[in-house]
Amino acid sequence: MVMNIPFARPYITQEEIRAVTEVLKSGWLSMGEKTVMFERAFAEYIGSKYAVATNSCTSALFLSLKVLGIGRGDEVILPTFTFTATANTVVHCGAKPVFVDIDEKTYNIDPDSVEERITDNTKAIIVVHYAGQPADMRKIMKIAKTYGLKVIEDAAHAAGAKYENGKKVGALGNLTCFSFYATKPMTTGEGGMITLDDGYLADKLRILRLHGISKDAWKRYLENNSWYYEVIEAGYKCNPTDLASAIGLEQLRKLDWMNTRRKKIAEYYNEHLNDLDIILPYVRPKIESAYHLYPIRLVKYNRDKFINEMAKRGVGTSVHFMPLHLTRFYRKMFKYKKGDFPVAERVFRSIVSLPIYPQLTERHLEYVVRCVKEILKPR
Ligand SMILES: *Cc1c(COP(=O)(O)O)cnc(C)c1O
């Protein structure tokens, strides 16, 4: 019998439905009280002083670069092995994305390559916590300190993950950007968040995310419906709605449980797929991953053929990621070429992500494992 197991599915229950209905009935749909509550709850959960909600992680990354003053002539170092949004936002600021290779075990940014690419124009490093596994922040922060660079963390995969020191990702004081896109560890449909400890930057981010005006509608409403605001700069329109924030509050309550469920699934795969010619995901000791992805590397079987064979059996898979230096835009615009980052290229050729989300039951997992084994044949 063929089962139908999509690659990803958001975990939505009656609680989110009730929360959205409540907002719909309240008459306040755009950014207001629910967003303030969501920001407070998120900052408290992460252990950061501030949290600023946005309409996506892409917006969060863009605003973070902007608020740090990154622009024309500046260079930002980031891994080539990430989603295109990470690099696109650097381009949107007028700066140059400088790619570096990844570590072959964790698929995270290789700190040694970072140091090699630093120039007088380097202003910041964007670290991506791939698949939910925190990158080696001790090394990165040391490099940043030595060269006076800012660090932005792309934690799109890593809500609820923990560094070696036991703190949650987002609690190191850097600007850390989270995604609440539908497939991410927690979702609001579309949405994002920036956590940070710098109150001055937090205020600036709030202004930048909503037109550059001094007071949002909710603040004006609280101040007896005062219509007055000042335009401080030409800001952007990157705020979330209260509909999204209401979903976010419910998802945040479930986040630890959802991460534990995904961890259990990863353990199931680890146990049942260990007799095949594949490389299982490596998780460093001491850290806690959010297990957003379960990427395996096929040692002897063609990756694209594997994807087709899985699809025939009703199982969705995906590839994270095509290295950005191989994409048309980044090749043309910044003269990157094949061969520039051999580790990322090697990993990309063989990598495929299996389904991993809370609703997957033992029956689903048995089926996925059976399909993988049928295709790859145990040793
Ligand atoms: C999903 C993702 C983003 C973008 O998130 P959005 O909320 O969709 O803007 C950025 N970086 C990485 C690594 C991602 O996976």
The ligand as a Gaussian input file, in Angstrom:
#p B3LYP/6-31G(d) Opt

LIG

0 1
 C       13.295000      29.941000       5.529000
 C       14.621000      30.587000       5.641000
 C       14.767000      31.983000       5.593000
 C       13.641000      32.910000       5.232000
 O       12.588000      32.844000       6.095000
 P       11.205000      33.604000       5.732000
 O       10.508000      33.706000       7.038000
 O       10.503000      32.741000       4.748000
 O       11.560000      34.934000       5.168000
 C       16.011000      32.515000       5.813000
 N       17.086000      31.729000       6.044000
 C       16.989000      30.386000       6.074000
 C       18.211000      29.574000       6.342000
 C       15.760000      29.774000       5.845000
 O       15.667000      28.442000       5.823000

